[in-house]
């Protein structure tokens, strides 16, 4: 089974557990995880929606979980 994840969020979070990018890539490959690049337009719009969410007094407990699915 192959799992696909978004690079912008996933790489940031998983990288802290490794010393080198090659180690991250090897671990992902071994686990069958394919990292997909998210289109820049989608990232831009995600930021705009998150800003609107915060301006409308959104809670600080979770970061726009809809964008992770």
VEXGUFI-930427 format. One line per field, with one value per residue: residue in one letter; x, y, z of N, C-alpha, C, O in turn. Coordinates in Angstrom, 1 decimal, padded with zeros to 4 digits. Example, Ala and Ser with C-alpha at 12.3 -4.5 7.8 and 13.67 -1.06 7.14 Angstrom:
# residues 2
residuo <- (A;S) .
n_east <- (013.2;012.8) .
n_north <- (-005.7;-002.2) .
n_up <- (007.8;007.1) .
ca_east <- (012.3;013.7) .
ca_north <- (-004.5;-001.1) .
ca_up <- (007.8;007.1) .
c_east <- (013.2;012.9) .
c_north <- (-003.3;000.0) .
c_up <- (007.8;007.9) .
o_east <- (014.2;013.4) .
o_north <- (-003.3;001.1) .
o_up <- (008.5;008.0) .
This chain:
# residues 69
residuo <- (X;X;X;X;X;X;X;X;X;X;X;X;X;X;X;X;X;X;X;X;X;X;X;X;X;X;X;X;X;X;X;X;X;X;X;X;X;X;X;X;X;X;X;X;X;X;X;X;X;X;X;X;X;X;X;X;X;X;X;X;X;X;X;X;X;X;X;X;X) .
n_east <- (000.8;000.5;001.0;000.1;001.3;001.3;003.9;004.7;003.7;004.2;007.0;008.2;007.3;008.2;011.0;012.4;013.1;015.3;018.8;019.8;018.6;018.7;018.3;015.7;014.4;015.0;013.7;011.0;010.7;011.1;008.9;006.9;005.8;004.7;005.6;003.9;003.9;002.4;000.3;001.3;-000.6;-002.7;-001.5;-001.2;-003.9;-004.8;-003.4;-004.6;-007.3;-006.8;-005.9;-008.2;-009.8;-008.5;-008.8;-011.5;-011.7;-011.0;-010.3;-007.2;-006.5;-006.5;-005.2;-006.7;-008.0;-009.3;-007.7;-005.8;-006.9) .
n_north <- (-001.2;002.2;005.3;008.7;011.9;015.4;017.6;020.2;020.4;017.9;017.3;019.3;018.6;015.9;016.0;016.8;014.6;013.5;013.6;014.1;014.9;012.8;010.6;011.0;010.7;008.0;006.6;007.3;006.0;003.4;002.9;003.1;005.6;008.2;011.4;014.2;017.1;020.2;022.3;025.7;027.6;026.5;026.4;029.1;030.0;028.5;029.7;032.2;031.5;030.5;032.9;034.4;032.8;033.1;035.8;035.9;035.1;032.4;029.3;028.5;025.9;024.0;023.7;024.6;021.9;020.9;021.1;019.1;016.8) .
n_up <- (000.0;-000.8;000.6;000.2;000.9;001.7;000.8;001.9;004.5;005.8;005.4;007.0;009.5;009.9;009.5;011.8;013.2;012.0;010.9;008.4;005.0;003.3;004.9;005.7;003.2;002.7;004.8;004.2;001.7;002.4;004.0;002.1;001.5;-000.4;-001.3;-002.1;-004.1;-003.3;-005.2;-005.7;-005.8;-004.4;-001.8;-001.4;-001.3;000.9;003.0;002.9;003.7;006.2;007.5;007.4;009.0;011.5;011.9;012.3;014.9;015.3;017.1;018.8;019.1;017.0;013.6;011.0;010.2;008.0;005.8;005.9;004.9) .
ca_east <- (000.0;001.3;000.4;000.6;001.2;001.7;005.3;004.9;003.4;004.7;008.4;008.5;007.1;009.0;012.4;013.1;013.6;016.5;019.9;020.0;017.5;018.8;017.7;014.2;014.0;015.2;012.7;009.8;010.7;011.0;007.5;006.0;005.1;005.0;005.4;003.4;004.0;001.1;000.4;001.5;-001.9;-003.4;-000.8;-001.6;-005.3;-004.8;-002.9;-005.7;-008.4;-006.3;-005.9;-009.6;-010.2;-007.9;-009.4;-012.8;-011.5;-010.9;-009.5;-005.8;-006.3;-006.2;-004.8;-007.5;-007.8;-009.8;-006.6;-005.0;-007.7) .
ca_north <- (000.0;003.5;006.5;010.0;013.0;016.7;017.9;021.4;020.2;016.7;017.4;020.1;017.9;014.7;016.3;017.0;013.3;013.0;014.5;014.4;014.7;011.4;009.7;011.1;010.0;006.5;006.2;007.4;005.0;002.1;002.8;003.2;006.9;009.1;012.8;015.0;018.6;020.8;023.4;026.9;028.3;025.9;026.9;030.5;030.1;027.9;030.8;033.2;031.0;030.5;034.2;034.7;032.0;033.7;037.1;035.6;034.6;031.0;028.9;028.1;024.5;023.2;024.5;024.3;020.5;020.5;021.1;017.9;015.7) .
ca_up <- (000.0;-000.9;001.2;-000.3;001.8;001.1;001.2;002.7;005.9;006.2;005.5;008.1;010.8;010.0;009.4;013.0;013.7;011.2;010.8;006.9;004.1;002.7;005.9;005.6;002.0;002.8;005.6;003.5;000.7;003.1;004.5;001.0;001.5;-001.6;-000.9;-003.3;-004.0;-003.4;-006.1;-005.0;-005.7;-003.3;-000.6;-001.2;-000.9;002.3;003.9;003.0;004.4;007.6;008.0;007.6;010.2;012.7;012.1;012.8;016.3;015.4;018.2;018.6;019.3;015.8;012.5;009.8;009.9;006.7;004.7;006.0;004.3) .
c_east <- (000.9;000.4;001.0;000.3;001.7;003.0;005.4;004.7;004.2;006.2;008.9;008.4;008.0;010.5;013.1;013.6;014.8;017.6;020.1;018.8;017.5;018.2;016.2;013.7;014.0;014.0;011.3;009.6;010.5;009.6;006.5;005.2;005.6;004.7;005.0;003.6;002.6;001.2;000.5;000.2;-002.7;-002.8;-001.2;-003.0;-005.5;-004.4;-004.0;-006.9;-008.0;-006.3;-007.3;-010.2;-009.7;-008.6;-010.9;-012.8;-011.6;-010.0;-008.1;-005.5;-005.9;-006.0;-005.6;-007.4;-008.4;-008.8;-005.7;-005.7;-007.8) .
c_north <- (001.2;004.6;007.8;011.1;014.3;017.2;019.1;021.2;019.0;016.8;018.2;019.3;016.7;014.9;016.4;015.7;012.7;014.0;014.9;014.1;013.3;010.4;009.7;010.4;008.5;006.0;006.2;006.3;003.6;001.9;002.9;004.5;007.7;010.5;013.6;016.4;019.2;022.1;024.7;027.7;027.8;026.3;028.3;030.7;029.5;029.0;031.9;032.8;030.9;031.9;034.7;034.0;032.6;035.1;037.0;035.0;033.0;030.5;028.5;026.7;023.6;024.1;024.0;022.8;020.1;020.4;019.9;016.7;015.8) .
c_up <- (000.0;-000.3;000.6;000.7;001.1;001.6;002.1;004.1;006.5;006.4;006.7;009.4;011.0;010.1;010.7;013.6;013.0;011.1;009.3;006.1;003.5;003.6;005.9;004.3;002.0;003.7;004.9;002.5;001.3;003.6;003.3;000.9;000.4;-001.2;-002.2;-003.0;-004.1;-004.3;-005.3;-004.9;-004.6;-001.9;-000.3;-000.7;000.6;003.3;004.0;003.8;005.9;008.2;008.3;008.9;011.5;013.0;012.6;014.2;016.3;016.6;017.8;018.8;018.1;014.6;011.3;009.4;008.5;005.6;004.8;005.4;002.9) .
o_east <- (001.9;-000.8;002.2;-000.7;002.3;003.2;006.2;005.5;004.9;006.8;009.9;009.3;008.4;011.2;014.3;014.4;015.2;017.3;020.7;018.0;016.5;017.6;015.5;012.7;013.1;013.5;010.5;008.6;009.7;009.1;005.3;004.1;006.8;003.5;005.8;003.4;001.8;002.2;-000.2;000.0;-003.4;-003.6;-001.5;-003.2;-006.3;-005.1;-004.2;-007.4;-008.8;-006.7;-007.6;-010.9;-010.5;-008.8;-011.4;-013.8;-012.1;-009.1;-007.8;-004.3;-005.1;-006.5;-005.1;-006.9;-008.0;-008.9;-004.9;-005.1;-008.4) .
o_north <- (001.3;004.7;007.9;011.1;014.3;017.2;019.0;021.7;019.1;016.4;017.9;019.4;016.4;014.1;016.1;015.7;011.6;015.2;016.0;013.2;012.7;009.4;008.7;009.7;007.8;004.9;005.3;005.7;002.8;000.7;002.7;004.6;007.9;010.8;013.6;016.9;018.8;022.8;024.9;028.4;028.6;026.6;028.7;031.4;030.0;029.1;032.4;033.6;031.2;032.0;035.3;034.6;032.7;035.4;037.9;034.4;032.5;031.3;028.3;026.3;022.7;025.2;023.1;022.5;019.0;019.6;019.7;015.6;015.0) .
o_up <- (000.7;-000.6;000.5;001.3;000.0;002.9;003.1;004.9;007.5;007.4;007.3;010.2;012.1;010.6;010.8;014.6;013.3;011.3;009.1;006.4;003.3;003.2;006.0;004.4;001.5;003.3;005.1;002.3;000.8;003.6;003.6;000.4;000.2;-000.8;-003.1;-001.9;-004.9;-004.2;-004.3;-003.9;-003.9;-001.0;000.8;000.3;001.3;004.3;005.1;004.6;006.8;009.4;009.3;009.7;012.4;014.1;013.3;014.6;017.3;017.0;016.7;018.7;018.2;014.5;010.6;008.3;008.0;004.6;003.9;005.3;002.2) .
